């Protein structure tokens, strides 16, 4: 202790946000030493607490620098400072963590290997040369290894590894890049690869083998992306007939040989989050045709872990890197689980002994002129919290939808969304969701009192909500889509919301999916829609676009005959059954679905009568349109109802005239955008609002999204689109939480 002079001051600072697991305490330590200050810093369950004392002016500079100079991975939301009497500290120390309650705990997501660690990994003179788990305070696993807060090694999967003397010295060395790096280790003391070693795994890949590689958040299945036979074998074993695979490369330069890059997409690829990025594929790129059949784009990502980078360095060619699962099942995480579930797929296994506490799949994004569009939010982004525009007066659980599932826990002004969980079509996925939910409740210390669910009675997520025994709040699917976009942007007033997707349970018991709503966070009124049409076969129509086309054309006598060419190849007995279903109303629910309209248009143009995965026909339709200028096609509106029959008939008739298919596909996109924009503008004028939101899976279509934004902004409207979440059903849980919070707040006001 030193004597305190009259000029000496002291204060405590509580720093909240993403401030654990990001090198924040070492940063505070260095900052205090730079300004000649004494005291201490420690983690609590959701914030960093600092006691600092010294010259009053230096304290002011120190406090400002906490935000201005924060570590790259940190996100400081608030610094609460309070003046206190000096205690006479003569040095600054990093103290042991305190297990205090926190109003808003935040855990950083996993991030990719940093440039400094990558250099050491490839440096033969470095003691971590070739070490597959090299990491520092700026990179590596976070969410997937954390068991509880506050973030310390003892509460992570790294507690199984006792640091050697050299690693302990780095951890204690205030000037070291690994000062208080909780995941620090080396070949002497840290996690290790066993079984199939890197060199032999690379040799197997070059020989055409399928290798299961244990990553940060789960397993990948890898094959040589230039070997078509190997890719087709992976498709057969994984039961993934046509859905495109992603490709992993070692650098942006290698990616540029495969896809067309601009500065923005290169930055996205090389970002610390390392998402899969969908980009225009280059012709003659050497990638096997079966990697992404029928599409003009390719999903590319850079290696995010040192283990993946070592494998890529050894094979020196792009690798297919897809989720380690059978299609639609959860990603495998443990070594035993991988051997059991992936044994029929993988020829070899590249395993390690660092346990995965929480599964987390790869994130997927598409570049767009208005900013990247999330297709899947997971590794690199989850579990960062999102702000609720109306704080939840009681803790909430929002269970999301059936497809592209996520859930959200909400407390106060924060909502924590799970990573992408997949489709709730299998018991294994539901069990995975329940396990992730238990983990989230532990991490974020939320005990929900209300469960929020979709109105669809058949969703497994609805069943999950009912089984909680909590008070239930039901939220209409498309209102949740609109609210998710509103909440992302902090909007609480009325908006016109366009919710375009495949299917959702409507207020009238019919299938909705092309809705124009006037909404706020409490309620929504439907003011526009696509004309109802039979959906023969119900859910079966998702995989048979010809059924969607038949349903739409049945609305007008003689329309089916004009598009007869589109049904070529459909078995006659199936056609007859479909016609009977439509005539008798048997298993042919009425649907207002934009997703099914895109499927029908693809069928009308002869792209496909059957789809191997949801959205395949629509993806191929967008790929066909590309940047082509489209011809004008009719898509009339009557009393707020968009009539698709003239549009589909025009496509069939123009196809019969041998009009270019790309021109027709482009014209279809333009017609949808133009007509939907007219409906939105009319609704905005009638309701007296100037803000329009765009949500729902159809807005993953970048051509449609950008055209809609242009048309609406040209009319002086404010357009909000998803930015931190996907337009698809992965955002439903956030919308549910925002609506329930607003309704509950109104109840108690």
N, C-alpha and C positions, 0 to 999 in steps of 0.2 A: 504494500500500500504506500502511496505517496501522499504528501500533504495536499490539501485542496486550497488553492488560492482564490481570491475574489473574482478573478477573470475566468475561472474554470466553470464549465457548465456540463450538464448531463441530460440525457433523455432516453426514453425507451421507444422503440419503433417496432410495430407489428406489421410485417409485410405479407400480404395475401396475394393469391393468384397461383400460377404455376411456378413455384419457387422451391420445390424439393426434387431431388434427383436431377438437377440441372447445373450443379456446381455453384449454387447460390451462396452457401456458407463460405467456401473458399474465396469467392469473389468479395464477400463482405470483409473477410479477414484481410485480404490484400488492400482493399479500399481503406480500411481503418489504419493500417500501417502507413499507407501513403500519406494520410493526413495527420499522422502523429496522434491518433486517438487510442484510448484504452477501453476495455470492457469485455463483452462476450457476445456470441451469437449461438443460437440453437434452433433445432427444428421442434415444432409441436405437431399435433395431429393434422394441421391444415395450413400452417403459416410458419414464417420464420420470425423469431423474436430476437431483438437486438437490444443490448444495453451498451451505450457508448458515451464516453465523456472525454472532455478536453476543451480546447479553445472554442468559444461560441461560434465564431465565424467558420471554423473548420467543420463544426457540426452541421451548419447550414449547407455547406458544399457537399459534405458526405451524404446528407439526406437527398439532395437533388440527384447525386450520382447513382443512388440506388436504383433509380428508374432509368436515367439517361444512359448508363453504362452496364446495365444488367446483362448477364450471360445470354448467348444466342438462343438457348433453349428455354429461357425464362420468359414469363409473361406477368409483369407486375400489374395487378389490378388496383391495389390500394396500399398506401403507407400511412398507418395511424401512429402519429408521434405524440409523445407526452413528456413535458419537462419534469425532471425529478432532481432531488439533491444529489450531487456527486458522492460516490462511495470511496473514491481514492484508488481506483485500479491503476496499476502501473504497466500493464501489458494487455494485449487483446488475445482472447482464446476462443477456440471452438468447443463449446460444451456438449455434453451428452444430451440426446433428445429428451423432451418431456412429453408424456402422453396426455396432453391437455385436449379438451374438447375444442372443436373448431366449427365455426359457422359455415365455412365453405372449403372443405379439403379439396385439393386438386393434385392429380398425379400426372406427370408428363407421359405422353405416349412414347413408344419405342421409336428411336431414330437411327438413321443409317450410320455406318462407319464414317468417321470424320476424315478429312484429308491428312491430318497429322498422323493418325493411327494407320491409315492406308500406306503412308510412306514408310513407317516403321515395319509394317507387315511385310513389305517387299525389300527391306534393307538387310542384306546378309550380315552386316556388322551389328545389327540391333539384337538385343536379347529376346525380343518377341518376334523375330523373323519367322514367318510362316505359322504364327500362333493363331488358331482359328477363332479365338475369343478375345482378341485384343480390344480394349475399350478404354475410355477415359471419362472425365466429367462432361465432355461435350458430345458423347455418342454412346450408342449401344442400347441394350434392353432396359426398359423401365416398367411400364404397365404389366408386361408379361412375366416379370419376376417378382413383383411386389405382392406380399401377402397381407400387409396391414400398414397403417400409418402410425407414427411418423416414419419417414423413409430412412431407414438405416439397414446396414447389411444383415443384422440379426433378424430383420423382418422381410427378408427376400430369399429367393432360392439360392443366393450366394452364401448363405450361412453355412452350407455344407463344406465350404472350401476355406481352410485356414491360411491366411496370407503368409508367404515366406518372408524372410528378413528383407529382401530387396523390395518386395511389393509393400510391406509394412512401412518401410522408410519413405516410399513415394506417397503413401497415404498420409503420413505425418508431416511431410515436407511442405511447408507453406508456399514455397515457390514452385512446386512441381505441378505439372498438368493433371496429375492424378491425386492431388491433395483432396482427401475425403471423397474419392471416387468409390462408391459402395460396390460396384461391380468389378473392381480391379482384380487382376490375377495374371498369371503367366504360365508357361509350360511346366514349371515346378510345382505350382500350388493351385492352379485354377482348373476350370472344367476341361475335359479332354474328349477328343473324338476316339471312338473305338469301333471294332467291327471292320467295316469297309473303310480303309483309310483314303485320304484325298487322292493320292496318286492312282490307286487301283480303281477308285470310283470314276476318275476321269478316263482311265483306260476302258472301263466297262461302257461308259457313255459313248466313247468313240467307236466302240464295237456294236453299237445299236441297242444296248441294254437300257431298261428303265430303272432309274435309281431313285429311291426315296431318301430325301435329305431333310434332316431335322433342323429347322430354322429357329427364329426367335419366338414366333407365336404359334408354331405348328409345323407340320411336314409339307414339303413340296414333292411332287413327282416330276422328275427331270428326264428329258431325252434330248438327243441331238436334233436341233430344229432344222437341220439341212437333210436329215435322213427321213424320207417320206415313209418308208416301211416301218421305222421305229415309231413315228408319230401315229400311224394308223394302228399299230399294235397297242399303243397307249389308249387310243380312242376306244378300241374294242374292249380292253380290260377295264377301263374306267367307266364304261357304258356312257360315253359322251360322244354321240354319233357325229354331231356337226358344230356344236357351239365352239367358237374360236378359242384357241389357246393363247396365252401370253408368252412372250419371249424375253429372256433375260440376257443382257450383255454387260460387259465390264466398264464401258465408258460411253460418254455422249458421242464421241467420235465414231465408235462402233455402231451406235444406234443410228447415226446419220447415214450409214451405208444401207440401212434397211428401210428407213422412213424419212419423210420430208419434215425437216425441223425449221422452226423460226426461233427467235431469241426467247419468246415466252415459253414455248413448249420445251426447249432445251433446259430452261431454268426449272420448269416443273419436273422434268426427268431427273435432274441433278439435285433437286431439293433434298433436305435432310429427311423428308417423309418418304421418299422413294416410292411413289405410287406407280401402278401400271398406268400408262398414258396411251390412249387410242389415237393413232396418227396415220396420215395417208401413207400407204405402203409404196415403196419404189418398185418399179418394174425390174425384173431380172435380178432380184435381190438375193437369190440363192436359198430362200426359205422354202421348205417343203410346202407343196400346194395344200396339203391337208391340215396345215396349222390354222388357217383362217379361211376356209373355203367360201367362195361366193361374195367376199367382202373386199372393198378397196382399202380397208384400214388394217392396221396391225397393232396389237397391244404390246408395248415395249416397256421394260423397266430395267433399271440399273441394279446391280448387286447391292443389297442393304446390309449384309453381314460379312465379316471377314471370311467365314467358311464358304459362302457362295462365291466370293471373289477369288479365293484360292482355287476352287473348282474351275471357274471360268478361265483363270490364268493357265490352268493345266490343259484344258481342252482347246482353247483358242478358237472357239466358234460359238455362235449363239445357241442357247439351250431353251427348249420349251420348259417353262417353270409354272406348273399348275398346282392348285390346291391338292393336298394329300388326302383324298377321300374318294369314295364312290360318288358319282353325281348325285347332288342334293343332300348328301349326308354331311355332318359336321367334319371339319378338318381334324385329322388325327394329331394328338399332342404328345402322349407318352410313348416311350420305346415299345412297351408291351402292347399298347393299343395299335401302334403302327404295324407291328409284326402280325397281329391278329387281323386287322381290317384291311391292310394293304398287301398282305402276303400273296394274294391272288393277282396283284397288279405289278408290284415291283420285283425286279430280278435281283437287285442288290439294295442294301441299306447303309446309309452313312449316318451313324448315330452319335450322340454325345450324352454326357451325364449332367448337364445343367437342366434342371427340371423347368418345365413351362407351367407357371401358376395359372395363367389365363390365356386361353386360345385367342388368336387374333389373325384374321386372314389379311391378304393384301388389299389395299385401297385401289380403286379404279376411277380415273378421271378422263374427260374429253376436253381438249382446248376449244374455246369459242371466242368470238370477237368481244363478247361482253364479259369474258372471264371463264375460268375452267368450270366444267359441269361435273359434279360428282355422280358416278354411277354406283359406287360402293364406298362407304366411309368405314374405315377400319384402321389397320396399322398406320402409324404416323399421325393420326388425327384423334382417334378415340383413346382415352376417355375424357378429353378436354371438355369442360362444362360449357353449356350455352346459357345465356341470360334469358329469363322469362320476363316479358314486358309487364306482367302483373304477377307479383310474388305469390307463391302458393301459401295460403294461410295454414294449411296442414300438409304433412308429407304425403306425396303421391307416388303411385306406381302406374305408369301408362304402358299397357302391354302391346301396343302396336297392332300390326295387321298380320295376315297369314303369309304373304310373300315378301321377300326382301326384308325379313323381320329384323326389327330392333325393339328394345324396350327402353323406357326412360324412368329414372328415379328423380323426383323433384322435391326440393325443400327450400323454402324462402324464394330467393330470386334466381336459383340455379337449377339446371336440369342436366343430369348426366346420362347421355345416351350410350347404350351398349354399342360395341362394334357390330358390323353386319353379322347376322346369325344364320342366314340362309332362309329357305322356305320351310314352313312348319307342316311338312307333308309326312314326316317320319317321327316315330317315337324317339329315335336317337337325337334328333334335333331339339325336340321339346325338352328332353333331359339335359341337353347341353345348355339350353336357355335357362332352365331352372338352376343349374349349377352356376352359371354366370351371374344370375340375379342374386344368389346367396353371396357370391364374392363381392358384388357391387354394394350390397347392403353392409357388408363388413367394412369395405374400404371407405365408403362415404358416410357411414354411420347414419343411414336413413332407415327409419322404421315406418313404412307407409301406413296411413290410416284410411286411404281411399284408393281403389283400383279403377282405372279408366280403360274402357275397351271399345272396340268397334261394334257397330250395331248388328253385324252379321252373326246369326246364332250358330253357324256351323264352323266358325274359325276356332282353331285350337287355342289361339290367344284369348278369345272370349272365354273359353273353358278355364284357361289358366287364371283369368281374373276372378271367375266365379269361385274357384277352389281356394282363393285366398281368405274367404270369409269376411272380407272388408266391405265397406260401403261401396257400391258400384255406381259409376257414372258412364253412360253410353254416349258416344260421339259418332255422328255420321261421318263416313269415310272421306267424302270429298270436302266437307267442312274442315276436317283435320288437315287435308292437303293445303287448303287456303290458309288456315291458321298457322301451319308450320312456316310458311313463307312470311306471313305477317310477323310472327314472333321473332324470326331471325333478324328482321329489320327493326324490331322494337315498336311495331305499329299496333296501336290499340283502337283506332277509329274504324269507320266503315270503309270497305273496299269493294271493288268488283273483283271476284276471284274466278279465274278459269282453271278448272280441275279436269284435265284430260288424261285418261288412263285406260286400262283394260276393263276391269269390272270392280264395282263396289256396291254394297247393299244400300238401296235408296230409301228415302223416307216413305215412299209409296209402295215398298215391297218389291219393286222392280229392280233390274240391274242398271246401275248408273255408270257413266264413264266419260261423258262429254258434257260437262255442266258449267253453266255460267251462274254464279252465286253473288248476291249482295250480302256481305257478311261482316261481322265483327267477331270478337273473341267469345261472345255469348251465344249468338244464333246466326243462322244463315237462311236466306230465302232464295229459292231457285227461280231465276228469271229467264233462263235460256237453256237449250239442250239440243242434242242431236235427235232426230226423229226416231222414235222407238221402232225396232225391227225384231222379228223372231230370231233367236239364237239356237238353231236346231242342234240338238245334242248337248246343249248346256256347255259345261266346261270342256267337252270334247272339241268344241269349235276353236279353242285356243290353238290346238295342234292341227286343225284342218281348215285353213283359210277359205276353201271353197264353200264350206257351210255358212260362214259369215256372209260371203257374197250372195249365196242363195237366199239367205234370210232378208237381206236388204232388197234384193230384186223382187222378192215376193210381194213387196208393198205396191207395185204397179203392174197391172195386167200387161203381159207381153214383154216386159223388161227382161225376163230371163232368156227369152228366145234371142234377143239382141246380143246377149253375152255368152251364147252357147259354146263358143270356141274356148272360153275360159275353163269349162268343165271337162275338157278332153282328158281322158285317162282316169276319170273318176268312175269306179264300178257302177253299172246301171242299177244294181240292187241297192247300193248305198244311196244313190240319187233318189230312188223311189221311196226309201224309208225316210229320207230327209224331207221330201215333199209331203209325206203323210204326217210327219211330226209338225210341220208348219200348218197344214190344213186343220189338224185336230187340236193343235195347241198342246201336244204331248212332249214333254221334255224339250220345249222350245220357248224358254222364258223371254219376255220382251226386254230388250236391252237398248240403252243409249250409250254406246261405247265407241270412243274414238280409236282405241286400240284395235277393235274389230273392224272399224272402217279402213284403217291402214292395211290390215290383213286382206280385206276384200279387194282393195285397190291393187295390191300386189298380185292377187289371183287374177283379177280382170286383165292385167298386163301380161299374164302367162309366166310370172316369176316362180310361183309354186302353188300347188294345191294342198300340200301337207308341209307342216313345220316340225322340225326335230326339237326345237326348244322355243319357249315363249319369246315372242318378239322377233324371231328370225325373219319372217316375211317383211315386217316393217323395216328392219335393219337393211335388208337387201333393196327395198324400195328407196330408202334414203341414199344408199350407196349408188344406185342407178341414177338418181337425180343429180348427185354431185353438185357441181356449180353451174349446171346447164340452165340456160334461159328457158322457161316453160311457156307453153302456149296457154291462152286463157281458156278456162273450162268453167262450165256452169255449176254453181253450188248455191241454190237459192235459199232464202230465209223467209219463213211465213210465221208471223206472230211469235217471234222468238225461237222458232224451231228450225234448225238446219236440216234441209232435205237432201240426203246423199244420193238418191236414186238418179237424178239427172247427171250427176258427176260420174257415177260408176258406168252408166250407159254411154256417156260421152267417151270415157276411156276405152270401152269395148269397141265402139264405132270407129274411133280414130285408129285403134290398133288394127282393125280390119282394113283400113285405108293404107296400112303400112307406115303410118306416122311414126317417127323415131320414138322408141320406148323411153329413152332418157328425157326427151322433151315432154312426154306425157307424165312421167314420174315427177318431173320438176313442176309441171303445170298442176298436178294434184296437190303438191305441197303448197304452192302459191294460192290455190283456191281455198284450201283449209285455212291458211293464215289470213287471207283477205276476209273470208266470211266470219271467222271467229273474231277478228278485230272489229268488224262492223257491229256484231252483237255486243262486244265489250264496250264499245263507244256509246251505243244506244243505252245500255244499262247504266253506264256512268252518268250520262246526261240525265236520265230519268231519276236516278237516286241522288244526284247532286254531289257526286264524289269525283275525285281526280286521280285516284290511285288504283292500279290494276295489278293483281298478283298472278303469276303463272306457276302452276304446280301440277304434279301428276307425271307418271312415267313417260307419257308421250313427249314431254318437253325435254327428254334426254336426246331427242332428235334436234341436232344443232341447227339444221337448215330451217326447220319450223320455228324454233325458239328465236333465232336472230331475226327472221322475217317478222314475227309477231312484235318483237321489241321495236323494230324500225317503224312499223305501221302505227303503233300506239303512241310512241314518242313524237312522231311527226304531227300527231293531233294534240300535242301538249299534255298528254297524260303521263303521270309518274308510274313507271313500270318496275315492279319488284320481282326478282327471280331468285331461286335458291342459290346460295353461294357456299355456305358451310355445311350444307346437307344436300342429299340427292333430291331431285324432283320426284323420285319414285317412292314406293311404300316404305323405304327406309326412314323417311321423315315423318311418317304417320304418328309414331309415339310422341314426338316432340309437339306436333299439333294437338294431339289429345291432351298432353300435359298443360299446354298453354290455355286451352279452352276450359279444362276443369279448374285450373287455378283462378281464372277470371270468374267463372260461375260461383265458386266457393267464396271468393272475395266479395262478390255481390251479396251472397247470402248473409254474411256476417256484418255487412256495412250498415 
